[in-house]
């Protein structure tokens, strides 16, 4: 048979794509029960699975790690009026160019203590905001009764208990975000403009049976344990409920709603608990910007630091290779005693559309994200709009390469604010390894 150059290329591509699923077989075995894998197997997994296929074989320990690095090619500009402090313009943007960001890394430790009972700890070995290693969280997850007493064992068929210092389960967006060194679950490079992610001390109790679940939780409402300033602090209450069901082998539908309530806090960090930092380095920052001090560039961070009442609604639909994910949230709060003008409200909308093909090894998609509200000390209502277009390729289940075009604009900020007329856009390339 005679082949033309184009047909030879098509044949070569077909052979290469047909070989991709075979690579997925070479995966590290899962030895810990009720756990979300940190590699590609964890994509589109939300809460840790209640029904588990891992057989309990006694006490076990599992280590893992994740590493991420980006190449950044972004430009930024603004129209803010000069604001001089000691003859230095605080609203002049720092010059940025094309280059590599510093790599960041996570370390995972999981231990199976008994049947259905495990402990997990995540450490940041390096992060944009912290160069030194430090612990992100550690918690105990109980999915089975440690006592062979029938009422307890029957109850634990439907109940999960989580306790410790952990990533609170508020909304579904935190399951699809980048967590410092692990960017496997995020189909894009950057997280949301308002990132509802924090670690707090407390507990969550789940009741679930197959396709539905209800969760109630209570925490200290702060990113760290604290006993000082008791008059400014109160518990934070969480709730979540919804469905997650495969109606056919091709169609999965998930719909979840979450709420949070806290009367007051000395350091409320629901929208500021990510101590790792943003993926967009030094955008819309002044000439004194540093990688660590301005780690959250491009974000609306901590609009409230005390009282907060909020809710989130998340729909997710997967039909074959098509994925649709959305987030609508509102949060109302204030900065405690420093704010005497009443509560303010922020609203955020996120829409994502992806298509995965070649055995789910390749995907393309887009995300639109807008956040709008009032900042402390800023009279007009302001907004931030961002869209991201990109895709990714899982070279193996442990190796992901992503590319993204991002365009973000700041609207209606005062003329003396560095974000007045602010915008940044350009390309990002990110490499991820997780195992």
C-alpha positions, 0 to 999 in steps of 0.5 A: 500500500502506498502512503502520502506524507499526510496519510503517514502523519495521520497514521502516526498520530492515530498510533500515538493516541491509541497508545495513550490509554495504555500509559494510564495502567502504570499508576501507583496502587492506592493503599489508603481507604477513602482517599482522593488520589493526587494524580489524574485519578483525583480529577472530578472527585469531590468529597473522599469516596464513602464506598471504597474498593481498597481492602483493609490489610492492616496499618499502612503508610503512604507518601506522595508529593506534587511539584508545579512550575510556570512560565509567565508571559503577562503584560499589565497596565493601569490609569491610576493617578500618581500617589506620592509617598516620600516622593515615590509613586505608589500607583506606578506599576512594577516592570514585568517581563517573560520568565519562569516562576519559582517552583513550588511543592507539596508533601503528602502523608497518609496513614491507615490506622484501622478499617475505615479510619485514616489520618492525613497531613499535607505540608508545603515544602515551598510556596510563593509566600513561604520559602520554608517548609510548613504544615498546611493541614492535618486531620482524622477521617472516620468512615467505619466504627472502631468498635464492633458494635452493630448499631455503630457499624450500621450507622457508619455505613452512612456517616463520615466524621472529619476532625482536625485542622483541615480544608473546610468543605465550603462550595465545590470550587475548592475541589477544582482549584490549585493547591500550591504544588498540586495543580492536577485538579485545576484545568486552568492555571489561575484560581478564582478572583475570589478564592473561597479556600481556607484551613480551620480547626473543627469538625464536619459530619456527613450523612450520605447514601449513594447519590445524595449527601448532607454535611454540617460542621463547626470550626474556629472560623480562622486559619490558625488556632487562637485563644486570644481576643475572645471578645472578637471571636465566635464559632463558624457554622457550615452546611452543605447538601446536594446530589451527585448521581450517574444517571447513565454511564455517559451522564453524571449530574452534581448539584450542591449548595453550601452556607457559612455563618460566623458572627465575628472573628479576629481574623476571618480568612474564608477569602484569604486562607490560601497562604501559598499565593497567586499564579500571576506574579506581580500583576497590578502591583507597584514598584516595591512588589516582592514575590512573597509580600505581594503573593496574592496579586490578581486576586480580591482577597479578604473583603471581610475580616470579621463577620461573614454570612455566605452561600454558594451554589455549584452545578456540575454536568459531565456528558461523555467528554463534555464538562460544565461547571458553575459557581454562584456565590454571595457573601455579606460581612464586615471588618468588625469594630473598624467598620461602622457603616454596616455590612457589605456584599460581594457576589461572584460568578464562575462558568467553565466548559471543557471537552476531554478527548483522546482517552481523557488525556487531552482537554480544551476549555474556557472559564469566565469569572466575575466578582463584584462588591464594595471594598472596605474604605472604597465608596463605589461598587467595584468589579473584576472580570477575567476569562481564561482559555486553555487546555492540557495534556496528561503525558502520564497520569502523574504528569500534566502540561497546561497552557492558558491565555488570561485576560483580567480587567478591574472596573470602577476603582477610584482614581487614587487606587492602583487598580484604577483602569487596571488590566493584565493579559497574556500567556501562561504555561504550567507543568505539574507532577503529582504522585 
